[in-house]
Amino acid sequence: MQPLKAQVRNRRLLLDAPTDLPDGDVYLQLVDGIVSIDGDGLDDEQRAQLHRELEASIAEADAGQTEDFAKVLAELRQRL
């Protein structure tokens, strides 16, 4: 599936793409994420910090320093 491009106007996503779908029908399109063409909103220092944190996290995972997600999630749910 080709990515769809939309613009934000008045806090709404506007999609301009041709379709054979009938007018008035409502469709739900699930997306994995939204990518901004204009960038990620980070300045150079913030982006460098993000990359350092990601590299450190990958190194921890490579060293086996990870937590079981199900266990962490169960612990968080107990706090509610």
PyMOL Python script that loads the backbone (N, CA, C, O; Angstrom):
from pymol import cmd

cmd.read_pdbstr("""\
ATOM      1  N   MET A   1       0.837  -1.181   0.000  1.00  0.00           N
ATOM      2  CA  MET A   1       0.000   0.000   0.000  1.00  0.00           C
ATOM      3  C   MET A   1       0.880   1.241   0.000  1.00  0.00           C
ATOM      4  O   MET A   1       1.858   1.327   0.742  1.00  0.00           O
ATOM      5  N   GLN A   2       0.524   2.178  -0.824  1.00  0.00           N
ATOM      6  CA  GLN A   2       1.276   3.427  -0.909  1.00  0.00           C
ATOM      7  C   GLN A   2       0.937   4.318   0.281  1.00  0.00           C
ATOM      8  O   GLN A   2      -0.210   4.341   0.728  1.00  0.00           O
ATOM      9  N   PRO A   3       1.925   5.054   0.800  1.00  0.00           N
ATOM     10  CA  PRO A   3       1.619   5.982   1.888  1.00  0.00           C
ATOM     11  C   PRO A   3       0.701   7.092   1.384  1.00  0.00           C
ATOM     12  O   PRO A   3       0.755   7.478   0.217  1.00  0.00           O
ATOM     13  N   LEU A   4      -0.127   7.590   2.266  1.00  0.00           N
ATOM     14  CA  LEU A   4      -1.037   8.673   1.932  1.00  0.00           C
ATOM     15  C   LEU A   4      -0.495   9.970   2.514  1.00  0.00           C
ATOM     16  O   LEU A   4       0.079   9.981   3.603  1.00  0.00           O
ATOM     17  N   LYS A   5      -0.680  11.050   1.788  1.00  0.00           N
ATOM     18  CA  LYS A   5      -0.193  12.353   2.232  1.00  0.00           C
ATOM     19  C   LYS A   5      -1.398  13.209   2.611  1.00  0.00           C
ATOM     20  O   LYS A   5      -2.352  13.339   1.843  1.00  0.00           O
ATOM     21  N   ALA A   6      -1.336  13.784   3.800  1.00  0.00           N
ATOM     22  CA  ALA A   6      -2.418  14.632   4.281  1.00  0.00           C
ATOM     23  C   ALA A   6      -1.837  15.925   4.818  1.00  0.00           C
ATOM     24  O   ALA A   6      -0.680  15.974   5.235  1.00  0.00           O
ATOM     25  N   GLN A   7      -2.648  16.969   4.805  1.00  0.00           N
ATOM     26  CA  GLN A   7      -2.267  18.254   5.379  1.00  0.00           C
ATOM     27  C   GLN A   7      -3.104  18.487   6.630  1.00  0.00           C
ATOM     28  O   GLN A   7      -4.219  17.978   6.749  1.00  0.00           O
ATOM     29  N   VAL A   8      -2.554  19.261   7.558  1.00  0.00           N
ATOM     30  CA  VAL A   8      -3.299  19.631   8.755  1.00  0.00           C
ATOM     31  C   VAL A   8      -3.862  21.021   8.533  1.00  0.00           C
ATOM     32  O   VAL A   8      -3.131  21.974   8.263  1.00  0.00           O
ATOM     33  N   ARG A   9      -5.187  21.118   8.654  1.00  0.00           N
ATOM     34  CA  ARG A   9      -5.874  22.406   8.546  1.00  0.00           C
ATOM     35  C   ARG A   9      -6.909  22.471   9.654  1.00  0.00           C
ATOM     36  O   ARG A   9      -7.736  21.570   9.797  1.00  0.00           O
ATOM     37  N   ASN A  10      -6.860  23.534  10.434  1.00  0.00           N
ATOM     38  CA  ASN A  10      -7.794  23.700  11.552  1.00  0.00           C
ATOM     39  C   ASN A  10      -7.803  22.468  12.450  1.00  0.00           C
ATOM     40  O   ASN A  10      -8.860  22.010  12.883  1.00  0.00           O
ATOM     41  N   ARG A  11      -6.600  21.933  12.725  1.00  0.00           N
ATOM     42  CA  ARG A  11      -6.420  20.774  13.614  1.00  0.00           C
ATOM     43  C   ARG A  11      -7.104  19.517  13.082  1.00  0.00           C
ATOM     44  O   ARG A  11      -7.486  18.642  13.858  1.00  0.00           O
ATOM     45  N   ARG A  12      -7.259  19.426  11.763  1.00  0.00           N
ATOM     46  CA  ARG A  12      -7.847  18.242  11.135  1.00  0.00           C
ATOM     47  C   ARG A  12      -6.929  17.787  10.006  1.00  0.00           C
ATOM     48  O   ARG A  12      -6.308  18.597   9.319  1.00  0.00           O
ATOM     49  N   LEU A  13      -6.861  16.464   9.834  1.00  0.00           N
ATOM     50  CA  LEU A  13      -6.092  15.921   8.720  1.00  0.00           C
ATOM     51  C   LEU A  13      -6.956  15.934   7.469  1.00  0.00           C
ATOM     52  O   LEU A  13      -8.066  15.403   7.466  1.00  0.00           O
ATOM     53  N   LEU A  14      -6.444  16.540   6.412  1.00  0.00           N
ATOM     54  CA  LEU A  14      -7.147  16.580   5.142  1.00  0.00           C
ATOM     55  C   LEU A  14      -6.387  15.730   4.139  1.00  0.00           C
ATOM     56  O   LEU A  14      -5.216  15.980   3.853  1.00  0.00           O
ATOM     57  N   LEU A  15      -7.057  14.741   3.617  1.00  0.00           N
ATOM     58  CA  LEU A  15      -6.453  13.811   2.675  1.00  0.00           C
ATOM     59  C   LEU A  15      -7.025  14.081   1.295  1.00  0.00           C
ATOM     60  O   LEU A  15      -8.243  14.115   1.119  1.00  0.00           O
ATOM     61  N   ASP A  16      -6.157  14.272   0.323  1.00  0.00           N
ATOM     62  CA  ASP A  16      -6.605  14.484  -1.047  1.00  0.00           C
ATOM     63  C   ASP A  16      -6.033  13.353  -1.889  1.00  0.00           C
ATOM     64  O   ASP A  16      -4.902  13.431  -2.368  1.00  0.00           O
ATOM     65  N   ALA A  17      -6.825  12.306  -2.062  1.00  0.00           N
ATOM     66  CA  ALA A  17      -6.380  11.146  -2.824  1.00  0.00           C
ATOM     67  C   ALA A  17      -7.566  10.604  -3.615  1.00  0.00           C
ATOM     68  O   ALA A  17      -8.663  10.481  -3.070  1.00  0.00           O
ATOM     69  N   PRO A  18      -7.365  10.280  -4.885  1.00  0.00           N
ATOM     70  CA  PRO A  18      -8.466   9.740  -5.675  1.00  0.00           C
ATOM     71  C   PRO A  18      -8.903   8.376  -5.148  1.00  0.00           C
ATOM     72  O   PRO A  18      -8.091   7.602  -4.642  1.00  0.00           O
ATOM     73  N   THR A  19     -10.192   8.098  -5.273  1.00  0.00           N
ATOM     74  CA  THR A  19     -10.722   6.824  -4.811  1.00  0.00           C
ATOM     75  C   THR A  19     -11.959   6.449  -5.622  1.00  0.00           C
ATOM     76  O   THR A  19     -12.612   7.306  -6.217  1.00  0.00           O
ATOM     77  N   ASP A  20     -12.261   5.178  -5.633  1.00  0.00           N
ATOM     78  CA  ASP A  20     -13.478   4.685  -6.270  1.00  0.00           C
ATOM     79  C   ASP A  20     -14.581   4.457  -5.237  1.00  0.00           C
ATOM     80  O   ASP A  20     -15.649   3.947  -5.577  1.00  0.00           O
ATOM     81  N   LEU A  21     -14.334   4.830  -3.981  1.00  0.00           N
ATOM     82  CA  LEU A  21     -15.300   4.629  -2.915  1.00  0.00           C
ATOM     83  C   LEU A  21     -16.464   5.605  -3.064  1.00  0.00           C
ATOM     84  O   LEU A  21     -16.271   6.732  -3.520  1.00  0.00           O
ATOM     85  N   PRO A  22     -17.665   5.184  -2.686  1.00  0.00           N
ATOM     86  CA  PRO A  22     -18.831   6.072  -2.827  1.00  0.00           C
ATOM     87  C   PRO A  22     -18.804   7.225  -1.828  1.00  0.00           C
ATOM     88  O   PRO A  22     -18.319   7.072  -0.707  1.00  0.00           O
ATOM     89  N   ASP A  23     -19.327   8.377  -2.240  1.00  0.00           N
ATOM     90  CA  ASP A  23     -19.411   9.547  -1.369  1.00  0.00           C
ATOM     91  C   ASP A  23     -20.272   9.239  -0.160  1.00  0.00           C
ATOM     92  O   ASP A  23     -21.285   8.546  -0.262  1.00  0.00           O
ATOM     93  N   GLY A  24     -19.860   9.761   0.985  1.00  0.00           N
ATOM     94  CA  GLY A  24     -20.645   9.630   2.198  1.00  0.00           C
ATOM     95  C   GLY A  24     -20.291   8.429   3.046  1.00  0.00           C
ATOM     96  O   GLY A  24     -20.625   8.403   4.230  1.00  0.00           O
ATOM     97  N   ASP A  25     -19.624   7.432   2.485  1.00  0.00           N
ATOM     98  CA  ASP A  25     -19.235   6.275   3.281  1.00  0.00           C
ATOM     99  C   ASP A  25     -18.108   6.671   4.234  1.00  0.00           C
ATOM    100  O   ASP A  25     -17.322   7.569   3.936  1.00  0.00           O
ATOM    101  N   VAL A  26     -18.037   6.002   5.367  1.00  0.00           N
ATOM    102  CA  VAL A  26     -17.014   6.270   6.370  1.00  0.00           C
ATOM    103  C   VAL A  26     -16.089   5.062   6.441  1.00  0.00           C
ATOM    104  O   VAL A  26     -16.552   3.924   6.527  1.00  0.00           O
ATOM    105  N   TYR A  27     -14.786   5.308   6.405  1.00  0.00           N
ATOM    106  CA  TYR A  27     -13.793   4.245   6.457  1.00  0.00           C
ATOM    107  C   TYR A  27     -12.777   4.578   7.536  1.00  0.00           C
ATOM    108  O   TYR A  27     -12.433   5.740   7.755  1.00  0.00           O
ATOM    109  N   LEU A  28     -12.309   3.543   8.199  1.00  0.00           N
ATOM    110  CA  LEU A  28     -11.278   3.695   9.215  1.00  0.00           C
ATOM    111  C   LEU A  28      -9.968   3.193   8.637  1.00  0.00           C
ATOM    112  O   LEU A  28      -9.875   2.036   8.227  1.00  0.00           O
ATOM    113  N   GLN A  29      -8.964   4.040   8.599  1.00  0.00           N
ATOM    114  CA  GLN A  29      -7.642   3.664   8.091  1.00  0.00           C
ATOM    115  C   GLN A  29      -6.681   3.639   9.266  1.00  0.00           C
ATOM    116  O   GLN A  29      -6.380   4.680   9.850  1.00  0.00           O
ATOM    117  N   LEU A  30      -6.203   2.465   9.611  1.00  0.00           N
ATOM    118  CA  LEU A  30      -5.243   2.336  10.698  1.00  0.00           C
ATOM    119  C   LEU A  30      -3.855   2.662  10.171  1.00  0.00           C
ATOM    120  O   LEU A  30      -3.481   2.241   9.077  1.00  0.00           O
ATOM    121  N   VAL A  31      -3.100   3.409  10.951  1.00  0.00           N
ATOM    122  CA  VAL A  31      -1.739   3.773  10.561  1.00  0.00           C
ATOM    123  C   VAL A  31      -0.778   3.378  11.661  1.00  0.00           C
ATOM    124  O   VAL A  31      -1.131   3.378  12.840  1.00  0.00           O
ATOM    125  N   ASP A  32       0.441   3.042  11.268  1.00  0.00           N
ATOM    126  CA  ASP A  32       1.468   2.691  12.244  1.00  0.00           C
ATOM    127  C   ASP A  32       2.098   3.937  12.854  1.00  0.00           C
ATOM    128  O   ASP A  32       2.629   3.884  13.963  1.00  0.00           O
ATOM    129  N   GLY A  33       2.045   5.020  12.162  1.00  0.00           N
ATOM    130  CA  GLY A  33       2.646   6.246  12.661  1.00  0.00           C
ATOM    131  C   GLY A  33       2.485   7.351  11.650  1.00  0.00           C
ATOM    132  O   GLY A  33       2.140   7.104  10.494  1.00  0.00           O
ATOM    133  N   ILE A  34       2.733   8.554  12.077  1.00  0.00           N
ATOM    134  CA  ILE A  34       2.648   9.703  11.194  1.00  0.00           C
ATOM    135  C   ILE A  34       4.038  10.308  11.099  1.00  0.00           C
ATOM    136  O   ILE A  34       4.695  10.552  12.111  1.00  0.00           O
ATOM    137  N   VAL A  35       4.472  10.544   9.883  1.00  0.00           N
ATOM    138  CA  VAL A  35       5.790  11.120   9.634  1.00  0.00           C
ATOM    139  C   VAL A  35       5.593  12.528   9.103  1.00  0.00           C
ATOM    140  O   VAL A  35       4.842  12.746   8.153  1.00  0.00           O
ATOM    141  N   SER A  36       6.258  13.458   9.709  1.00  0.00           N
ATOM    142  CA  SER A  36       6.182  14.836   9.258  1.00  0.00           C
ATOM    143  C   SER A  36       7.221  15.077   8.176  1.00  0.00           C
ATOM    144  O   SER A  36       8.400  14.772   8.357  1.00  0.00           O
ATOM    145  N   ILE A  37       6.786  15.616   7.070  1.00  0.00           N
ATOM    146  CA  ILE A  37       7.714  15.965   5.991  1.00  0.00           C
ATOM    147  C   ILE A  37       8.615  17.108   6.433  1.00  0.00           C
ATOM    148  O   ILE A  37       9.752  17.232   5.979  1.00  0.00           O
ATOM    149  N   ASP A  38       8.087  17.943   7.329  1.00  0.00           N
ATOM    150  CA  ASP A  38       8.826  19.119   7.776  1.00  0.00           C
ATOM    151  C   ASP A  38       9.833  18.817   8.873  1.00  0.00           C
ATOM    152  O   ASP A  38      10.485  19.736   9.368  1.00  0.00           O
ATOM    153  N   GLY A  39       9.980  17.559   9.268  1.00  0.00           N
ATOM    154  CA  GLY A  39      10.962  17.207  10.272  1.00  0.00           C
ATOM    155  C   GLY A  39      10.322  16.640  11.526  1.00  0.00           C
ATOM    156  O   GLY A  39       9.107  16.455  11.592  1.00  0.00           O
ATOM    157  N   ASP A  40      11.158  16.366  12.521  1.00  0.00           N
ATOM    158  CA  ASP A  40      10.693  15.711  13.735  1.00  0.00           C
ATOM    159  C   ASP A  40      10.459  16.677  14.890  1.00  0.00           C
ATOM    160  O   ASP A  40      10.067  16.250  15.976  1.00  0.00           O
ATOM    161  N   GLY A  41      10.688  17.951  14.681  1.00  0.00           N
ATOM    162  CA  GLY A  41      10.460  18.926  15.731  1.00  0.00           C
ATOM    163  C   GLY A  41      11.604  19.041  16.726  1.00  0.00           C
ATOM    164  O   GLY A  41      11.507  19.802  17.689  1.00  0.00           O
ATOM    165  N   LEU A  42      12.680  18.303  16.514  1.00  0.00           N
ATOM    166  CA  LEU A  42      13.830  18.356  17.419  1.00  0.00           C
ATOM    167  C   LEU A  42      14.896  19.278  16.855  1.00  0.00           C
ATOM    168  O   LEU A  42      15.083  19.366  15.642  1.00  0.00           O
ATOM    169  N   ASP A  43      15.599  19.969  17.758  1.00  0.00           N
ATOM    170  CA  ASP A  43      16.755  20.728  17.285  1.00  0.00           C
ATOM    171  C   ASP A  43      17.954  19.777  17.243  1.00  0.00           C
ATOM    172  O   ASP A  43      17.842  18.620  17.647  1.00  0.00           O
ATOM    173  N   ASP A  44      19.080  20.254  16.763  1.00  0.00           N
ATOM    174  CA  ASP A  44      20.256  19.386  16.585  1.00  0.00           C
ATOM    175  C   ASP A  44      20.704  18.753  17.899  1.00  0.00           C
ATOM    176  O   ASP A  44      21.065  17.577  17.924  1.00  0.00           O
ATOM    177  N   GLU A  45      20.687  19.522  18.997  1.00  0.00           N
ATOM    178  CA  GLU A  45      21.122  18.997  20.284  1.00  0.00           C
ATOM    179  C   GLU A  45      20.146  17.921  20.800  1.00  0.00           C
ATOM    180  O   GLU A  45      20.571  16.886  21.313  1.00  0.00           O
ATOM    181  N   GLN A  46      18.852  18.178  20.657  1.00  0.00           N
ATOM    182  CA  GLN A  46      17.856  17.193  21.080  1.00  0.00           C
ATOM    183  C   GLN A  46      17.967  15.901  20.265  1.00  0.00           C
ATOM    184  O   GLN A  46      17.869  14.804  20.815  1.00  0.00           O
ATOM    185  N   ARG A  47      18.170  16.038  18.955  1.00  0.00           N
ATOM    186  CA  ARG A  47      18.305  14.866  18.096  1.00  0.00           C
ATOM    187  C   ARG A  47      19.556  14.069  18.450  1.00  0.00           C
ATOM    188  O   ARG A  47      19.525  12.839  18.460  1.00  0.00           O
ATOM    189  N   ALA A  48      20.661  14.766  18.743  1.00  0.00           N
ATOM    190  CA  ALA A  48      21.894  14.087  19.139  1.00  0.00           C
ATOM    191  C   ALA A  48      21.692  13.341  20.452  1.00  0.00           C
ATOM    192  O   ALA A  48      22.173  12.218  20.605  1.00  0.00           O
ATOM    193  N   GLN A  49      20.980  13.960  21.410  1.00  0.00           N
ATOM    194  CA  GLN A  49      20.688  13.298  22.684  1.00  0.00           C
ATOM    195  C   GLN A  49      19.823  12.057  22.460  1.00  0.00           C
ATOM    196  O   GLN A  49      20.066  11.009  23.060  1.00  0.00           O
ATOM    197  N   LEU A  50      18.821  12.179  21.601  1.00  0.00           N
ATOM    198  CA  LEU A  50      17.969  11.030  21.283  1.00  0.00           C
ATOM    199  C   LEU A  50      18.799   9.886  20.713  1.00  0.00           C
ATOM    200  O   LEU A  50      18.615   8.734  21.105  1.00  0.00           O
ATOM    201  N   HIS A  51      19.701  10.188  19.801  1.00  0.00           N
ATOM    202  CA  HIS A  51      20.547   9.153  19.201  1.00  0.00           C
ATOM    203  C   HIS A  51      21.463   8.508  20.236  1.00  0.00           C
ATOM    204  O   HIS A  51      21.686   7.297  20.208  1.00  0.00           O
ATOM    205  N   ARG A  52      21.994   9.326  21.153  1.00  0.00           N
ATOM    206  CA  ARG A  52      22.829   8.758  22.219  1.00  0.00           C
ATOM    207  C   ARG A  52      22.021   7.801  23.097  1.00  0.00           C
ATOM    208  O   ARG A  52      22.494   6.720  23.447  1.00  0.00           O
ATOM    209  N   GLU A  53      20.815   8.203  23.443  1.00  0.00           N
ATOM    210  CA  GLU A  53      19.949   7.355  24.272  1.00  0.00           C
ATOM    211  C   GLU A  53      19.577   6.066  23.550  1.00  0.00           C
ATOM    212  O   GLU A  53      19.555   4.996  24.159  1.00  0.00           O
ATOM    213  N   LEU A  54      19.288   6.162  22.265  1.00  0.00           N
ATOM    214  CA  LEU A  54      18.965   4.967  21.488  1.00  0.00           C
ATOM    215  C   LEU A  54      20.161   4.024  21.406  1.00  0.00           C
ATOM    216  O   LEU A  54      20.007   2.811  21.544  1.00  0.00           O
ATOM    217  N   GLU A  55      21.348   4.574  21.182  1.00  0.00           N
ATOM    218  CA  GLU A  55      22.560   3.744  21.122  1.00  0.00           C
ATOM    219  C   GLU A  55      22.815   3.061  22.464  1.00  0.00           C
ATOM    220  O   GLU A  55      23.192   1.890  22.503  1.00  0.00           O
ATOM    221  N   ALA A  56      22.611   3.792  23.570  1.00  0.00           N
ATOM    222  CA  ALA A  56      22.804   3.202  24.898  1.00  0.00           C
ATOM    223  C   ALA A  56      21.780   2.096  25.144  1.00  0.00           C
ATOM    224  O   ALA A  56      22.110   1.059  25.720  1.00  0.00           O
ATOM    225  N   SER A  57      20.559   2.311  24.717  1.00  0.00           N
ATOM    226  CA  SER A  57      19.510   1.311  24.890  1.00  0.00           C
ATOM    227  C   SER A  57      19.809   0.051  24.087  1.00  0.00           C
ATOM    228  O   SER A  57      19.612  -1.063  24.574  1.00  0.00           O
ATOM    229  N   ILE A  58      20.282   0.225  22.870  1.00  0.00           N
ATOM    230  CA  ILE A  58      20.639  -0.929  22.033  1.00  0.00           C
ATOM    231  C   ILE A  58      21.795  -1.695  22.663  1.00  0.00           C
ATOM    232  O   ILE A  58      21.798  -2.926  22.658  1.00  0.00           O
ATOM    233  N   ALA A  59      22.772  -0.980  23.203  1.00  0.00           N
ATOM    234  CA  ALA A  59      23.909  -1.628  23.864  1.00  0.00           C
ATOM    235  C   ALA A  59      23.438  -2.429  25.077  1.00  0.00           C
ATOM    236  O   ALA A  59      23.914  -3.542  25.301  1.00  0.00           O
ATOM    237  N   GLU A  60      22.509  -1.879  25.862  1.00  0.00           N
ATOM    238  CA  GLU A  60      21.967  -2.610  27.011  1.00  0.00           C
ATOM    239  C   GLU A  60      21.253  -3.883  26.558  1.00  0.00           C
ATOM    240  O   GLU A  60      21.419  -4.940  27.167  1.00  0.00           O
ATOM    241  N   ALA A  61      20.470  -3.783  25.506  1.00  0.00           N
ATOM    242  CA  ALA A  61      19.760  -4.961  25.001  1.00  0.00           C
ATOM    243  C   ALA A  61      20.748  -6.009  24.500  1.00  0.00           C
ATOM    244  O   ALA A  61      20.571  -7.202  24.747  1.00  0.00           O
ATOM    245  N   ASP A  62      21.785  -5.564  23.797  1.00  0.00           N
ATOM    246  CA  ASP A  62      22.809  -6.499  23.302  1.00  0.00           C
ATOM    247  C   ASP A  62      23.523  -7.201  24.454  1.00  0.00           C
ATOM    248  O   ASP A  62      23.960  -8.344  24.316  1.00  0.00           O
ATOM    249  N   ALA A  63      23.639  -6.511  25.593  1.00  0.00           N
ATOM    250  CA  ALA A  63      24.308  -7.082  26.771  1.00  0.00           C
ATOM    251  C   ALA A  63      23.354  -7.915  27.620  1.00  0.00           C
ATOM    252  O   ALA A  63      23.742  -8.438  28.665  1.00  0.00           O
ATOM    253  N   GLY A  64      22.105  -8.038  27.171  1.00  0.00           N
ATOM    254  CA  GLY A  64      21.141  -8.838  27.905  1.00  0.00           C
ATOM    255  C   GLY A  64      20.508  -8.118  29.081  1.00  0.00           C
ATOM    256  O   GLY A  64      19.859  -8.744  29.919  1.00  0.00           O
ATOM    257  N   GLN A  65      20.691  -6.815  29.148  1.00  0.00           N
ATOM    258  CA  GLN A  65      20.140  -6.031  30.256  1.00  0.00           C
ATOM    259  C   GLN A  65      18.736  -5.548  29.883  1.00  0.00           C
ATOM    260  O   GLN A  65      18.511  -4.365  29.629  1.00  0.00           O
ATOM    261  N   THR A  66      17.809  -6.494  29.860  1.00  0.00           N
ATOM    262  CA  THR A  66      16.444  -6.173  29.476  1.00  0.00           C
ATOM    263  C   THR A  66      15.475  -6.625  30.557  1.00  0.00           C
ATOM    264  O   THR A  66      15.843  -7.385  31.453  1.00  0.00           O
ATOM    265  N   GLU A  67      14.260  -6.163  30.472  1.00  0.00           N
ATOM    266  CA  GLU A  67      13.196  -6.553  31.391  1.00  0.00           C
ATOM    267  C   GLU A  67      12.107  -7.257  30.574  1.00  0.00           C
ATOM    268  O   GLU A  67      11.869  -6.916  29.416  1.00  0.00           O
ATOM    269  N   ASP A  68      11.460  -8.227  31.184  1.00  0.00           N
ATOM    270  CA  ASP A  68      10.347  -8.899  30.544  1.00  0.00           C
ATOM    271  C   ASP A  68       9.157  -7.939  30.515  1.00  0.00           C
ATOM    272  O   ASP A  68       8.697  -7.484  31.562  1.00  0.00           O
ATOM    273  N   PHE A  69       8.666  -7.635  29.325  1.00  0.00           N
ATOM    274  CA  PHE A  69       7.606  -6.638  29.175  1.00  0.00           C
ATOM    275  C   PHE A  69       6.346  -7.037  29.924  1.00  0.00           C
ATOM    276  O   PHE A  69       5.716  -6.192  30.562  1.00  0.00           O
ATOM    277  N   ALA A  70       5.968  -8.300  29.861  1.00  0.00           N
ATOM    278  CA  ALA A  70       4.759  -8.752  30.548  1.00  0.00           C
ATOM    279  C   ALA A  70       4.871  -8.524  32.051  1.00  0.00           C
ATOM    280  O   ALA A  70       3.893  -8.155  32.702  1.00  0.00           O
ATOM    281  N   LYS A  71       6.062  -8.745  32.599  1.00  0.00           N
ATOM    282  CA  LYS A  71       6.278  -8.542  34.035  1.00  0.00           C
ATOM    283  C   LYS A  71       6.182  -7.060  34.394  1.00  0.00           C
ATOM    284  O   LYS A  71       5.548  -6.696  35.385  1.00  0.00           O
ATOM    285  N   VAL A  72       6.802  -6.222  33.600  1.00  0.00           N
ATOM    286  CA  VAL A  72       6.757  -4.775  33.846  1.00  0.00           C
ATOM    287  C   VAL A  72       5.318  -4.276  33.745  1.00  0.00           C
ATOM    288  O   VAL A  72       4.872  -3.490  34.580  1.00  0.00           O
ATOM    289  N   LEU A  73       4.600  -4.725  32.735  1.00  0.00           N
ATOM    290  CA  LEU A  73       3.220  -4.307  32.554  1.00  0.00           C
ATOM    291  C   LEU A  73       2.356  -4.755  33.730  1.00  0.00           C
ATOM    292  O   LEU A  73       1.518  -3.988  34.204  1.00  0.00           O
ATOM    293  N   ALA A  74       2.546  -5.975  34.203  1.00  0.00           N
ATOM    294  CA  ALA A  74       1.790  -6.472  35.358  1.00  0.00           C
ATOM    295  C   ALA A  74       2.077  -5.632  36.591  1.00  0.00           C
ATOM    296  O   ALA A  74       1.164  -5.322  37.356  1.00  0.00           O
ATOM    297  N   GLU A  75       3.338  -5.260  36.793  1.00  0.00           N
ATOM    298  CA  GLU A  75       3.696  -4.422  37.943  1.00  0.00           C
ATOM    299  C   GLU A  75       3.047  -3.043  37.850  1.00  0.00           C
ATOM    300  O   GLU A  75       2.582  -2.504  38.854  1.00  0.00           O
ATOM    301  N   LEU A  76       3.017  -2.484  36.665  1.00  0.00           N
ATOM    302  CA  LEU A  76       2.386  -1.170  36.478  1.00  0.00           C
ATOM    303  C   LEU A  76       0.886  -1.248  36.721  1.00  0.00           C
ATOM    304  O   LEU A  76       0.300  -0.345  37.319  1.00  0.00           O
ATOM    305  N   ARG A  77       0.273  -2.314  36.263  1.00  0.00           N
ATOM    306  CA  ARG A  77      -1.175  -2.465  36.465  1.00  0.00           C
ATOM    307  C   ARG A  77      -1.525  -2.604  37.947  1.00  0.00           C
ATOM    308  O   ARG A  77      -2.603  -2.186  38.370  1.00  0.00           O
ATOM    309  N   GLN A  78      -0.620  -3.189  38.738  1.00  0.00           N
ATOM    310  CA  GLN A  78      -0.873  -3.329  40.181  1.00  0.00           C
ATOM    311  C   GLN A  78      -0.899  -1.969  40.867  1.00  0.00           C
ATOM    312  O   GLN A  78      -1.545  -1.803  41.902  1.00  0.00           O
ATOM    313  N   ARG A  79      -0.206  -1.014  40.299  1.00  0.00           N
ATOM    314  CA  ARG A  79      -0.139   0.328  40.905  1.00  0.00           C
ATOM    315  C   ARG A  79      -1.423   1.127  40.705  1.00  0.00           C
ATOM    316  O   ARG A  79      -1.661   2.106  41.412  1.00  0.00           O
ATOM    317  N   LEU A  80      -2.244   0.719  39.755  1.00  0.00           N
ATOM    318  CA  LEU A  80      -3.467   1.482  39.452  1.00  0.00           C
ATOM    319  C   LEU A  80      -4.521   1.307  40.510  1.00  0.00           C
ATOM    320  O   LEU A  80      -5.604   1.881  40.403  1.00  0.00           O
TER     321      LEU A  80
END
""", "prot")
cmd.dss("prot")
cmd.show_as("cartoon", "prot")
cmd.util.cbc("prot")
cmd.orient("prot")
